[in-house]
Amino acid sequence: MNLQDIIFLLVVLILLYKRNYKYFIYLGLLSLLISVPLFSFWVFFTAQRLTYYAAAFFLFATILFISKKR
């Protein structure tokens, strides 16, 4: 497990505690924006991980959004 994975898990746990889906959306978009320059600089491992993190953030945002609407 890399340092970036540990930081991701800590951020997810903190955001799950706050239970605000907007933060997940913002971090997902930020992850995608950061990954674009990394792909252009051929830093594929980190950029690919950031796209995975963005997908996970969007998934958590969707789950929280649906759970708040019920």
C-alpha positions in Angstrom: 0.0 0.0 0.0 1.5 3.3 -1.1 1.4 6.6 0.8 -1.2 8.0 -1.7 -3.5 5.0 -0.9 -3.3 5.7 2.8 -4.0 9.4 2.3 -6.9 8.5 0.1 -8.4 6.2 2.8 -7.9 8.8 5.5 -9.7 11.4 3.3 -12.5 9.1 2.6 -13.0 8.2 6.2 -13.0 11.9 7.2 -15.5 12.7 4.5 -17.7 9.8 5.4 -17.8 11.1 8.9 -19.0 14.5 7.6 -21.6 12.8 5.3 -21.6 15.6 2.7 -21.7 14.3 -0.8 -20.6 17.7 -2.3 -17.1 17.2 -0.9 -16.8 13.9 -2.6 -17.8 15.5 -5.9 -15.3 18.3 -5.5 -12.5 15.9 -4.7 -13.4 13.7 -7.6 -13.2 16.6 -10.0 -10.0 17.8 -8.4 -8.5 14.3 -8.8 -9.4 14.3 -12.5 -7.9 17.8 -13.0 -4.7 16.8 -11.4 -4.4 13.6 -13.4 -4.6 15.3 -16.8 -1.2 17.0 -16.6 0.3 13.8 -15.1 -0.9 11.8 -18.1 0.7 14.4 -20.4 4.0 14.1 -18.5 3.8 10.3 -18.8 3.5 9.7 -15.1 1.0 6.9 -15.7 0.9 5.1 -12.4 -0.1 8.2 -10.3 -2.4 9.5 -13.0 -4.2 6.2 -13.2 -4.5 6.0 -9.5 -6.0 9.5 -9.4 -8.6 8.4 -12.0 -9.5 5.4 -9.8 -9.8 7.7 -6.8 -12.1 10.1 -8.7 -14.3 7.2 -9.6 -14.4 6.1 -6.0 -15.2 9.7 -4.9 -18.1 9.8 -7.4 -19.4 6.4 -6.2 -19.4 7.6 -2.6 -21.1 10.8 -3.6 -23.8 8.9 -5.4 -24.4 6.6 -2.5 -24.6 9.5 0.0 -26.9 11.4 -2.3 -29.3 8.5 -2.7 -29.2 7.8 1.1 -30.0 11.4 1.9 -32.9 11.5 -0.5 -34.6 8.5 1.2 
